[in-house]
Amino acid sequence: MPVMDGLESTRLIRGFERERKLKPANVILLTGLASASVQQEAFSSGANLFLTKPVRLKDLGRILEQIE
C-alpha cells in the first residue's frame, strides 16, 4: 500500500471504532507474507482473519458467506 500497510490500517480502523463506539467491522488481511510473526502482529492489530496468498476464490467466497 502506498501510504500505510494493512497492519497499520487495521490499527487505525480499530481505534476509529473504539473512539466512536462503533460495532467492529470484519477485517481480513490477505498477504504474501507467511511468517508467524506477521500473523501474530495481524491479530494483535485487530484482524479477524489472516490469509496467505494464494487463496482460491471459491474458498474466499465460502469465508465471506460465513461472515455475512
All heavy atoms as an XYZ file, in Angstrom:
529
protein
N       0.864     -1.172      0.000
C       0.000      0.000      0.000
C       0.908      1.232      0.000
O       1.903      1.264      0.701
C      -0.906     -0.017      1.217
C      -1.878     -1.184      1.213
S      -2.879     -1.315      2.710
C      -4.066     -0.051      2.419
N       0.539      2.236     -0.747
C       1.431      3.390     -0.884
C       1.589      4.235      0.378
O       2.646      4.786      0.617
C       0.804      4.211     -2.003
C      -0.581      3.712     -2.155
C      -0.616      2.328     -1.604
N       0.584      4.368      1.195
C       0.642      5.254      2.358
C       0.900      4.475      3.645
O       1.670      4.895      4.490
C      -0.664      6.077      2.478
C      -0.645      6.945      3.714
C      -0.879      6.913      1.226
N       0.259      3.334      3.806
C       0.427      2.515      5.007
C       0.142      1.068      4.659
O      -0.536      0.786      3.675
C      -0.479      2.997      6.135
C      -1.957      2.809      5.876
S      -3.029      3.444      7.171
C      -3.006      5.178      6.801
N       0.636      0.171      5.482
C       0.370     -1.247      5.230
C      -0.934     -1.665      5.910
O      -1.567     -0.889      6.635
C       1.548     -2.108      5.679
C       1.827     -2.059      7.170
O       0.930     -1.715      7.957
O       2.961     -2.383      7.553
N      -1.332     -2.896      5.674
C      -2.589     -3.395      6.216
C      -2.617     -3.479      7.724
O      -3.670     -3.333      8.347
N      -1.462     -3.706      8.334
C      -1.409     -3.780      9.796
C      -1.688     -2.417     10.414
O      -2.490     -2.297     11.350
C      -0.041     -4.300     10.243
C       0.308     -5.706      9.766
C       1.770     -6.007     10.022
C      -0.597     -6.730     10.403
N      -1.057     -1.392      9.872
C      -1.312     -0.038     10.366
C      -2.748      0.386     10.087
O      -3.404      0.986     10.938
C      -0.332      0.955      9.735
C      -0.470      2.354     10.297
C       0.541      3.333      9.719
O       1.448      2.918      8.994
O       0.399      4.530     10.019
N      -3.242      0.047      8.909
C      -4.633      0.367      8.569
C      -5.606     -0.273      9.558
O      -6.560      0.361     10.007
C      -4.975     -0.129      7.160
O      -4.186      0.491      6.197
N      -5.339     -1.534      9.905
C      -6.205     -2.246     10.844
C      -6.194     -1.574     12.211
O      -7.243     -1.401     12.838
C      -5.770     -3.720     10.956
O      -5.824     -4.312      9.656
C      -6.673     -4.493     11.903
N      -5.011     -1.178     12.679
C      -4.926     -0.493     13.975
C      -5.716      0.813     13.955
O      -6.424      1.139     14.925
C      -3.461     -0.231     14.340
C      -2.712     -1.488     14.748
C      -1.341     -1.178     15.296
N      -0.417     -0.742     14.267
C       0.359     -1.539     13.538
N       0.324     -2.840     13.729
N       1.181     -1.045     12.635
N      -5.623      1.547     12.855
C      -6.368      2.812     12.752
C      -7.875      2.574     12.696
O      -8.653      3.315     13.301
C      -5.900      3.602     11.535
C      -4.489      4.176     11.630
C      -4.064      4.784     10.301
C      -4.398      5.204     12.735
N      -8.283      1.537     11.978
C      -9.713      1.197     11.905
C     -10.234      0.861     13.301
O     -11.283      1.348     13.722
C      -9.949      0.018     10.939
C      -9.722      0.473      9.493
C     -11.356     -0.562     11.114
C      -9.622     -0.672      8.493
N      -9.499      0.032     14.029
C      -9.932     -0.363     15.379
C      -9.978      0.847     16.319
O     -10.888      0.965     17.144
C      -9.032     -1.450     15.954
C      -9.116     -2.773     15.207
C     -10.532     -3.282     15.125
N     -10.568     -4.607     14.507
C     -11.551     -5.030     13.764
N     -12.605     -4.272     13.528
N     -11.522     -6.238     13.236
N      -9.024      1.745     16.201
C      -9.037      2.951     17.021
C     -10.232      3.828     16.707
O     -10.894      4.362     17.609
N     -10.537      3.975     15.438
C     -11.692      4.757     14.994
C     -12.983      4.170     15.559
O     -13.850      4.891     16.069
C     -11.730      4.773     13.459
C     -12.852      5.562     12.867
C     -12.732      6.931     12.652
C     -14.033      4.943     12.493
C     -13.764      7.661     12.089
C     -15.073      5.661     11.930
C     -14.935      7.033     11.733
N     -13.106      2.843     15.490
C     -14.303      2.174     16.011
C     -14.443      2.390     17.515
O     -15.551      2.654     18.003
C     -14.236      0.674     15.703
C     -14.336      0.343     14.243
C     -13.966     -1.091     13.924
O     -13.256     -1.752     14.735
O     -14.390     -1.569     12.854
N     -13.337      2.270     18.235
C     -13.381      2.455     19.697
C     -13.774      3.885     20.051
O     -14.613      4.100     20.933
C     -12.023      2.124     20.319
C     -11.801      0.658     20.558
C     -10.570      0.400     21.410
N      -9.350      0.934     20.826
C      -8.587      0.314     19.931
N      -8.928     -0.884     19.511
N      -7.484      0.878     19.471
N     -13.164      4.860     19.395
C     -13.454      6.272     19.686
C     -14.921      6.600     19.493
O     -15.486      7.390     20.239
C     -12.628      7.176     18.776
C     -11.166      7.227     19.106
C     -10.361      7.989     18.057
O     -10.970      8.575     17.125
O      -9.129      7.994     18.165
N     -15.516      6.013     18.489
C     -16.907      6.328     18.158
C     -17.896      5.283     18.649
O     -19.073      5.324     18.315
C     -17.024      6.527     16.654
C     -16.342      7.833     16.244
C     -16.103      7.915     14.766
N     -15.527      9.192     14.391
C     -14.259      9.542     14.565
N     -13.426      8.699     15.143
N     -13.795     10.710     14.174
N     -17.383      4.313     19.427
C     -18.216      3.245     19.982
C     -19.018      2.520     18.893
O     -20.218      2.259     19.036
C     -19.134      3.788     21.070
C     -18.371      4.324     22.274
C     -19.304      4.859     23.325
C     -18.627      5.258     24.598
N     -17.530      6.129     24.601
N     -18.331      2.206     17.799
C     -18.947      1.512     16.676
C     -18.768      0.008     16.807
O     -17.805     -0.469     17.415
C     -18.311      1.974     15.355
C     -18.441      3.446     15.023
C     -17.586      3.784     13.806
C     -19.886      3.812     14.780
N     -19.676     -0.729     16.205
C     -19.540     -2.172     16.134
C     -18.327     -2.473     15.246
O     -18.207     -1.926     14.150
C     -20.807     -2.782     15.528
C     -20.751     -4.266     15.384
C     -22.020     -4.798     14.740
C     -21.855     -6.283     14.462
N     -22.978     -6.818     13.691
N     -17.422     -3.342     15.688
C     -16.228     -3.636     14.885
C     -16.558     -4.283     13.542
O     -17.394     -5.190     13.461
C     -15.428     -4.602     15.758
C     -15.944     -4.395     17.136
C     -17.389     -4.002     16.984
N     -15.904     -3.794     12.518
C     -16.029     -4.382     11.182
C     -15.194     -5.653     11.132
O     -14.271     -5.844     11.927
C     -15.528     -3.397     10.132
N     -15.505     -6.537     10.214
C     -14.676     -7.710      9.988
C     -13.487     -7.292      9.139
O     -13.668     -6.740      8.058
C     -15.466     -8.806      9.268
C     -16.472     -9.453     10.172
O     -16.117     -9.942     11.231
N     -17.722     -9.451      9.777
N     -12.293     -7.544      9.631
C     -11.081     -7.201      8.904
C     -10.354     -8.491      8.556
O      -9.974     -9.266      9.433
C     -10.160     -6.280      9.737
C      -8.860     -6.026      8.996
C     -10.864     -4.974     10.058
N     -10.184     -8.706      7.254
C      -9.470     -9.872      6.753
C      -8.195     -9.371      6.087
O      -8.257     -8.548      5.174
C     -10.320    -10.652      5.727
C     -11.627    -11.109      6.363
C      -9.528    -11.831      5.163
C     -12.621    -11.698      5.379
N      -7.068     -9.849      6.568
C      -5.796     -9.480      5.958
C      -5.366    -10.593      5.015
O      -5.297    -11.756      5.400
C      -4.733     -9.258      7.027
C      -4.993     -8.101      7.988
C      -3.856     -7.985      8.997
C      -5.154     -6.800      7.246
N      -5.086    -10.218      3.786
C      -4.645    -11.145      2.754
C      -3.262    -10.700      2.319
O      -3.088     -9.582      1.838
C      -5.621    -11.127      1.575
C      -5.286    -11.977      0.367
C      -5.200    -13.448      0.746
C      -6.325    -11.765     -0.721
N      -2.275    -11.563      2.509
C      -0.895    -11.162      2.277
C      -0.070    -12.288      1.677
O      -0.481    -13.447      1.706
C      -0.250    -10.700      3.608
O       1.076    -10.255      3.362
C      -0.235    -11.802      4.632
N       1.069    -11.917      1.162
C       2.030    -12.896      0.685
C       3.048    -13.255      1.742
O       3.891    -14.120      1.538
N       2.990    -12.585      2.888
C       3.931    -12.826      3.980
C       3.381    -13.911      4.892
O       2.356    -13.723      5.539
C       4.162    -11.544      4.780
C       4.645    -10.333      3.983
C       4.638     -9.083      4.849
C       6.029    -10.601      3.422
N       4.070    -15.034      4.956
C       3.533    -16.181      5.688
C       4.189    -16.408      7.039
O       3.944    -17.424      7.672
C       3.684    -17.436      4.832
N       4.995    -15.484      7.516
C       5.706    -15.725      8.768
C       4.760    -15.683      9.970
O       3.756    -14.972      9.977
C       6.822    -14.703      8.961
O       6.305    -13.441      9.282
N       5.134    -16.423     10.984
C       4.335    -16.459     12.208
C       4.317    -15.098     12.896
O       3.304    -14.714     13.486
C       4.883    -17.520     13.158
N       5.409    -14.349     12.792
C       5.457    -13.035     13.446
C       4.498    -12.050     12.788
O       3.857    -11.261     13.480
C       6.879    -12.476     13.446
O       7.337    -12.259     12.125
N       4.360    -12.111     11.468
C       3.410    -11.233     10.775
C       1.990    -11.633     11.137
O       1.136    -10.780     11.381
C       3.623    -11.262      9.242
C       2.531    -10.502      8.525
C       4.984    -10.696      8.880
N       1.725    -12.928     11.214
C       0.391    -13.399     11.592
C       0.053    -12.948     13.010
O      -1.046    -12.460     13.265
C       0.302    -14.915     11.484
C      -1.088    -15.442     11.782
C      -1.208    -16.929     11.529
O      -0.236    -17.616     11.211
N      -2.400    -17.447     11.681
N       1.000    -13.064     13.920
C       0.769    -12.629     15.300
C       0.517    -11.129     15.351
O      -0.384    -10.660     16.059
C       1.970    -12.991     16.172
C       1.785    -12.626     17.616
C       2.980    -13.032     18.470
O       3.943    -13.617     17.985
N       2.907    -12.727     19.748
N       1.279    -10.351     14.596
C       1.074     -8.904     14.565
C      -0.290     -8.557     13.973
O      -0.944     -7.615     14.422
C       2.187     -8.210     13.780
C       2.104     -6.706     13.875
C       3.249     -5.981     13.185
O       4.175     -6.631     12.679
O       3.187     -4.741     13.149
N      -0.727     -9.320     12.981
C      -2.043     -9.080     12.375
C      -3.147     -9.220     13.419
O      -4.026     -8.362     13.524
C      -2.275    -10.053     11.220
N      -3.100    -10.290     14.191
C      -4.130    -10.497     15.205
C      -3.995     -9.485     16.347
O      -4.993     -9.024     16.892
C      -4.117    -11.937     15.712
C      -4.630    -12.916     14.693
C      -3.828    -13.945     14.232
C      -5.911    -12.803     14.166
C      -4.296    -14.848     13.276
C      -6.395    -13.690     13.210
C      -5.583    -14.717     12.766
N      -2.775     -9.122     16.683
C      -2.564     -8.093     17.707
C      -3.092     -6.736     17.249
O      -3.502     -5.924     18.072
C      -1.076     -7.970     18.042
O      -0.593     -9.138     18.630
N      -3.075     -6.513     15.942
C      -3.565     -5.251     15.377
C      -5.085     -5.199     15.309
O      -5.660     -4.145     15.099
C      -2.990     -5.040     13.971
O      -1.595     -4.912     14.023
N      -5.730     -6.371     15.458
C      -7.184     -6.404     15.458
C      -7.810     -7.129     14.288
O      -9.027     -7.087     14.104
N      -7.017     -7.809     13.488
C      -7.570     -8.557     12.355
C      -8.409     -9.726     12.853
O      -8.091    -10.351     13.858
C      -6.453     -9.072     11.459
N      -9.487     -9.997     12.135
C     -10.329    -11.147     12.460
C      -9.821    -12.427     11.807
O     -10.032    -13.520     12.326
C     -11.768    -10.911     11.985
C     -12.408     -9.748     12.673
O     -12.343     -8.635     12.159
N     -12.988     -9.965     13.824
N      -9.194    -12.254     10.650
C      -8.743    -13.412      9.887
C      -7.473    -13.034      9.136
O      -7.347    -11.912      8.644
C      -9.843    -13.851      8.901
C      -9.601    -15.092      8.066
C      -9.422    -16.329      8.949
C     -10.771    -15.319      7.109
N      -6.549    -13.953      9.043
C      -5.274    -13.754      8.356
C      -5.146    -14.838      7.300
O      -5.147    -16.024      7.629
C      -4.135    -13.848      9.367
C      -2.768    -13.666      8.779
C      -2.226    -12.398      8.646
C      -2.017    -14.757      8.372
C      -0.953    -12.226      8.125
C      -0.748    -14.598      7.847
C      -0.210    -13.325      7.718
N      -5.076    -14.444      6.044
C      -4.948    -15.396      4.941
C      -3.664    -15.122      4.177
O      -3.286    -13.970      3.967
C      -6.134    -15.269      3.983
C      -7.518    -15.502      4.567
C      -8.587    -15.179      3.533
C      -7.654    -16.937      5.036
N      -3.019    -16.192      3.736
C      -1.793    -16.082      2.957
C      -2.080    -16.472      1.508
O      -2.733    -17.484      1.257
C      -0.710    -17.006      3.547
O      -0.531    -16.685      4.918
C       0.601    -16.819      2.832
N      -1.596    -15.650      0.590
C      -1.748    -15.930     -0.837
C      -0.940    -17.165     -1.200
O       0.099    -17.407     -0.597
C      -1.242    -14.750     -1.663
C      -2.000    -13.472     -1.465
C      -1.326    -12.371     -2.252
C      -1.907    -11.016     -1.899
N      -1.186     -9.931     -2.566
N      -1.386    -17.934     -2.167
C      -2.612    -17.742     -2.944
C      -3.824    -18.307     -2.210
O      -3.724    -19.303     -1.493
C      -2.350    -18.532     -4.219
C      -1.403    -19.618     -3.802
C      -0.572    -19.038     -2.680
N      -4.939    -17.644     -2.392
C      -6.207    -18.095     -1.831
C      -7.153    -18.335     -3.003
O      -7.312    -17.474     -3.867
C      -6.822    -17.034     -0.888
C      -8.186    -17.470     -0.398
C      -5.904    -16.773      0.289
N      -7.744    -19.513     -3.020
C      -8.683    -19.812     -4.107
C      -9.946    -18.981     -3.914
O     -10.444    -18.833     -2.794
C      -9.031    -21.294     -4.114
C      -7.849    -22.160     -4.485
C      -8.146    -23.635     -4.504
N      -9.560    -23.963     -4.341
C     -10.014    -25.176     -4.167
N      -9.189    -26.182     -4.116
N     -11.299    -25.400     -4.024
N     -10.464    -18.434     -5.002
C     -11.669    -17.605     -4.932
C     -12.851    -18.371     -4.350
O     -13.653    -17.811     -3.615
C     -12.022    -17.053     -6.310
C     -11.115    -15.943     -6.818
C     -11.529    -15.523     -8.229
C     -11.136    -14.753     -5.888
N     -12.929    -19.654     -4.647
C     -14.010    -20.479     -4.097
C     -13.925    -20.518     -2.572
O     -14.936    -20.387     -1.885
C     -13.916    -21.891     -4.683
C     -15.068    -22.783     -4.360
C     -14.921    -24.106     -5.099
C     -16.144    -24.962     -4.924
N     -16.057    -26.214     -5.683
N     -12.712    -20.687     -2.049
C     -12.522    -20.710     -0.596
C     -12.828    -19.345      0.016
O     -13.471    -19.252      1.064
C     -11.091    -21.122     -0.248
C     -10.788    -22.549     -0.658
O     -11.733    -23.355     -0.767
O      -9.596    -22.849     -0.874
N     -12.378    -18.284     -0.633
C     -12.657    -16.932     -0.151
C     -14.157    -16.661     -0.143
O     -14.688    -16.068      0.797
C     -11.928    -15.900     -1.005
C     -12.012    -14.461     -0.552
C     -11.505    -14.285      0.868
C     -11.244    -13.561     -1.510
N     -14.849    -17.125     -1.164
C     -16.308    -16.965     -1.217
C     -16.988    -17.629     -0.042
O     -17.906    -17.060      0.564
N     -16.556    -18.832      0.317
C     -17.133    -19.540      1.470
C     -16.887    -18.784      2.771
O     -17.769    -18.683      3.622
C     -16.549    -20.950      1.573
C     -17.219    -21.916      0.656
C     -16.781    -23.336      0.960
N     -16.401    -23.911     -0.319
C     -15.318    -24.615     -0.573
N     -14.475    -24.894      0.386
N     -15.065    -25.076     -1.759
N     -15.684    -18.244      2.894
C     -15.341    -17.477      4.096
C     -16.239    -16.265      4.211
O     -16.790    -15.969      5.274
C     -13.854    -17.067      4.062
C     -12.967    -18.300      4.234
C     -13.562    -16.013      5.124
C     -11.512    -18.056      3.912
N     -16.402    -15.534      3.118
C     -17.227    -14.334      3.130
C     -18.692    -14.643      3.400
O     -19.376    -13.871      4.072
C     -17.071    -13.559      1.813
C     -15.678    -12.982      1.579
C     -15.581    -12.375      0.171
C     -15.313    -11.961      2.628
N     -19.181    -15.762      2.900
C     -20.570    -16.154      3.166
C     -20.787    -16.425      4.652
O     -21.839    -16.121      5.191
C     -20.935    -17.399      2.354
C     -21.157    -17.109      0.893
C     -21.391    -18.382      0.081
O     -21.334    -19.495      0.646
O     -21.599    -18.251     -1.138
N     -19.795    -16.993      5.318
C     -19.919    -17.306      6.743
C     -19.931    -16.023      7.587
O     -20.548    -15.998      8.651
C     -18.774    -18.196      7.201
C     -18.830    -19.574      6.640
C     -17.601    -20.395      7.005
O     -16.665    -19.914      7.600
N     -17.621    -21.665      6.617
N     -19.267    -15.001      7.109
C     -19.178    -13.744      7.866
C     -20.490    -12.968      7.796
O     -20.884    -12.362      8.774
C     -18.015    -12.866      7.325
C     -16.693    -13.522      7.696
C     -18.086    -11.460      7.891
C     -15.503    -12.847      7.078
N     -21.154    -13.006      6.679
C     -22.362    -12.203      6.481
C     -23.473    -12.538      7.416
O     -23.730    -13.444      7.997
C     -22.853    -12.296      5.044
C     -21.846    -11.754      4.085
C     -22.279    -11.860      2.634
O     -23.064    -12.772      2.312
O     -21.829    -11.045      1.854
